[in-house]
Amino acid sequence: MKADGAVTAGFLLAGALLMSACGVGAGPAVGAAGGSAFSPEPTVGGYEGWWNSTPVSGDTSGLPKETVAVRTDTGEVVDASTRDENGRAAAVDPDDVEYSVVVNPAWPQKSVVIIDTETDEVIGSFRVDSSGTPLR
């Protein structure tokens, strides 16, 4: 009977280990405070710069109300941001911004241009690789 008990204990241990491994990578871990300690989804997306920041001071004078980021090699709007009535900037889906891109041949090649949609001015630009990752 001792052998039967050892086999049963082995099966129980193997089952417990197998069950504990099922949760690995299945979702966010919960920290001691009950909050998420890890999030598999990125919390920030798109391009970030002065044009879509929210100043700590709250003074948004001179900052654009809405911007789009346009790939100069395709003319595609790949990122957008807008400010709420309190001046807080937030990323928005580029499809939710009503802006028609008019490609300008003077734009830098292999870059992203940031356009203030209210004035139609290019207020910034930076070079990107073929995947859209900014080059330093």
C-alpha positions as CSV (number, residue, x, y, z in Angstrom):
1,M,0.0,0.0,0.0
2,K,2.9,2.4,0.5
3,A,3.7,2.3,-3.2
4,D,0.0,3.2,-4.0
5,G,0.2,6.2,-1.7
6,A,3.5,7.4,-3.3
7,V,2.0,7.0,-6.8
8,T,-1.1,8.9,-5.8
9,A,1.0,11.7,-4.2
10,G,3.1,11.9,-7.3
11,F,0.0,12.3,-9.5
12,L,-1.4,15.0,-7.2
13,L,1.9,16.8,-7.3
14,A,2.2,16.6,-11.0
15,G,-1.4,17.8,-11.4
16,A,-0.8,20.7,-9.1
17,L,2.3,21.7,-11.1
18,L,0.4,21.4,-14.3
19,M,-2.5,23.5,-13.1
20,S,-0.2,26.2,-11.8
21,A,1.6,26.4,-15.2
22,C,-1.7,26.9,-17.0
23,G,-1.9,30.5,-15.6
24,V,1.5,31.5,-17.0
25,G,1.1,34.2,-19.6
26,A,-2.7,33.9,-19.6
27,G,-3.3,37.4,-18.3
28,P,-2.1,40.2,-16.1
29,A,-0.7,39.3,-12.7
30,V,-2.4,40.7,-9.7
31,G,-0.3,42.6,-7.3
32,A,-0.6,42.7,-3.5
33,A,-2.9,45.8,-3.7
34,G,-5.3,43.9,-6.1
35,G,-4.1,45.9,-9.1
36,S,-2.4,44.7,-12.2
37,A,1.3,44.2,-11.7
38,F,1.9,43.5,-15.4
39,S,-0.1,44.4,-18.5
40,P,0.5,42.5,-21.7
41,E,-0.9,45.5,-23.7
42,P,1.1,48.6,-24.2
43,T,-0.3,51.6,-22.3
44,V,1.1,54.2,-24.6
45,G,0.9,54.0,-28.4
46,G,1.8,56.2,-31.3
47,Y,4.2,59.0,-31.4
48,E,4.8,61.4,-28.5
49,G,6.1,64.9,-28.6
50,W,5.4,68.4,-27.4
51,W,2.4,68.6,-29.8
52,N,0.4,66.0,-27.9
53,S,1.6,66.5,-24.4
54,T,-0.4,67.8,-21.5
55,P,1.7,70.4,-19.6
56,V,1.8,70.0,-15.8
57,S,1.2,73.8,-15.5
58,G,-2.1,73.4,-17.4
59,D,-1.1,76.2,-19.7
60,T,-1.9,74.9,-23.2
61,S,-1.6,78.3,-25.0
62,G,0.2,77.8,-28.3
63,L,-0.4,74.0,-28.3
64,P,-2.5,72.5,-31.1
65,K,-6.0,71.3,-30.4
66,E,-5.8,68.4,-32.8
67,T,-2.9,66.9,-34.7
68,V,-2.3,64.1,-37.2
69,A,0.9,62.2,-37.9
70,V,1.3,61.5,-41.6
71,R,3.9,59.1,-43.2
72,T,5.5,61.0,-46.0
73,D,6.2,57.9,-48.1
74,T,2.5,56.8,-48.1
75,G,0.5,59.9,-47.2
76,E,-1.3,57.8,-44.6
77,V,-2.5,59.3,-41.3
78,V,-0.9,56.9,-38.8
79,D,-1.5,58.7,-35.5
80,A,-3.8,61.4,-34.2
81,S,-4.4,63.3,-30.9
82,T,-6.9,65.8,-29.7
83,R,-7.3,68.0,-26.6
84,D,-10.4,68.1,-24.4
85,E,-12.0,71.3,-23.1
86,N,-9.6,71.2,-20.2
87,G,-6.6,71.0,-22.5
88,R,-5.7,67.4,-21.7
89,A,-4.3,65.6,-24.8
90,A,-5.3,62.1,-25.7
91,A,-4.5,59.8,-28.6
92,V,-7.5,59.1,-30.8
93,D,-8.0,56.7,-33.7
94,P,-6.8,58.3,-36.9
95,D,-10.1,57.2,-38.5
96,D,-12.0,59.4,-36.0
97,V,-10.3,62.6,-37.2
98,E,-11.8,64.4,-40.2
99,Y,-8.7,65.5,-42.1
100,S,-7.8,65.2,-45.7
101,V,-4.1,64.8,-46.4
102,V,-2.6,66.9,-49.2
103,V,0.9,65.4,-49.7
104,N,3.5,68.1,-50.2
105,P,6.6,67.0,-52.2
106,A,8.7,69.4,-50.0
107,W,8.1,67.1,-47.0
108,P,11.2,65.2,-45.8
109,Q,11.4,61.7,-47.3
110,K,11.1,58.6,-45.1
111,S,9.6,60.7,-42.3
112,V,6.5,61.4,-40.3
113,V,5.2,65.0,-40.4
114,I,3.0,66.3,-37.5
115,I,0.2,68.5,-38.8
116,D,-1.9,70.9,-36.8
117,T,-5.3,70.2,-38.4
118,E,-6.7,73.7,-37.5
119,T,-4.0,75.6,-39.3
120,D,-2.9,72.8,-41.8
121,E,0.7,73.6,-40.8
122,V,3.5,71.0,-40.4
123,I,4.6,71.7,-36.8
124,G,7.1,68.8,-36.6
125,S,8.8,66.0,-38.4
126,F,11.1,63.1,-37.8
127,R,12.7,60.4,-39.8
128,V,11.4,56.8,-39.5
129,D,12.5,53.4,-40.8
130,S,10.3,51.3,-43.1
131,S,8.2,50.1,-40.1
132,G,7.5,53.6,-38.9
133,T,9.9,53.4,-35.9
134,P,11.6,56.8,-35.3
135,L,15.3,57.0,-36.1
136,R,17.6,58.7,-33.7
